[in-house]
Each structure stands twice: as structure tokens, then as C-alpha cells.
Amino acid sequence: MSFSPGLWNWDYSYNNKLAHIHKLKKTEDMILMVLQIFTAGRY
């Protein structure tokens, strides 16, 4: 089972990327929400 650590490493970095993408998506949603509030307040 010498390949096990490498596999786990790949899985770990893959999960990190997913988490990063998820964070970016959440930030995007927040920005969109704030923009909507601002534009709604303007009209």
C-alpha cells in the first residue's frame, strides 16, 4: 500500500480546491446580494 499516501494527498488537495471554489462562490453570492440591495435602494 505504498500508493496510499499519494492517493490521500491527491484527495486532500482536491477537497481543498473544492472548498476554495465553494468559498469563492459564497463570496460571489454575497457581492451579488449587496449589489442588489444597493440598486434596490437607488430606485
C-alpha positions, 0 to 999 in steps of 0.5 A: 500500500505504498500508493496510499499516501499519494492517493490521500494527498491527491484527495486532500488537495482536491477537497481543498480546491473544492472548498476554495471554489465553494468559498469563492462562490459564497463570496460571489453570492454575497457581492451579488446580494449587496449589489442588489440591495444597493440598486434596490435602494437607488430606485 
